[in-house]
Amino acid sequence: MARISLAPPSTLLNRIGAWYSRRTYGKVLDPGLAIGHNGRVLLTYVRQERAAAKWNRLDSGLKHLAVMAAAARINCSWCMDFGHWEGDALGLPMDKISKVPRWRDHQDAFTELELLVLDYAEAMTETEPRVTDELAATLIERLGEAAFVELTAMVALENYRSRVNSAFGLTSQGFSDACAVPSQT
């Protein structure tokens, strides 16, 4: 159960946000409703998300795996639910996406580069980050500096999302129900 009301004031910004959310995602996103209690924070959040959506130096599949790994590490059920839906929309294999929370047990499902990205996302997400010089250097060598910066920014952004959603007590909103998510084994 959400710790904050999902009925923000009916401001113009919140009404526009709800319309856009319904049009884009089929429903109003709970994080938008929660953040909608503070218009300035909501506007900053929307601007940040729209800007991040334009980043294109990192492969979208790698970016998505990093986001999912960070969400899984924080245990944000809302982010994992939405992440399955986003992965499906990107055309990523749902079997692979479903293994992200326990990727260390399913390393054969991922490429070497994907494993490095998952490890980096997890390392960055730790309360005391455990990113090593070696891991960063390997990723910079494999991805290039521009994509490495984007990877780092995406993991940081997902840390923000997941921690906010978890603190608000937001849980699954049913997005993964719309895609074929196989059971985790």
Phi, psi and omega in degrees: 000136181297142179273351181231148180300138175262028176233077180288170178303148183276063179277167177300317179300314180293323178293318177295318179298318179295318178299312181298316181298314178298318181294321185275319188246354180087352178200164178279127182287130179303318178302322178295321178295317180294313182290337181299351176289345178227102186303321180292320178293317179299313181298318177296318179298314180297315178300317180297315180295318180294321178292316180296329179295341181269351179294136185217023180271343180251136176309133184298326178293317177296319179300316182293319177299320179296316179298314180296321179296318178295315179298318180294320182296323179278343180068045178270103183294327178296314181294323179293318178299308181295323179297323175297316179297316178296318179299319178296317179296329177281351181081019179282149180294121182298329178300318179290314181301320182293341181271352184303315182302333180234044186299331180294333177276351184228042185299334180292345180277351186238152175284169179300316180294320178298320178297320177297317179296316178298317179297317180297315180299317178294316181298321179290332186276340178306148180303321168249102185310141181243030177293129179260159175301320182296315180297314179298315181297319179296317179292320177298319179296318183281324187258331190093159185294319182297315179291325178296318178298317179296318177302312181298316180295321179294319178295319178296319178297318179292327174300317178300308181303307185296320181290321176296310182299319178294318179295325177285348181078024180282138180235182183314137179250010175088013180294320182291344177296337184276355180232163182276090179262112180290155178293147180279135177238000000 
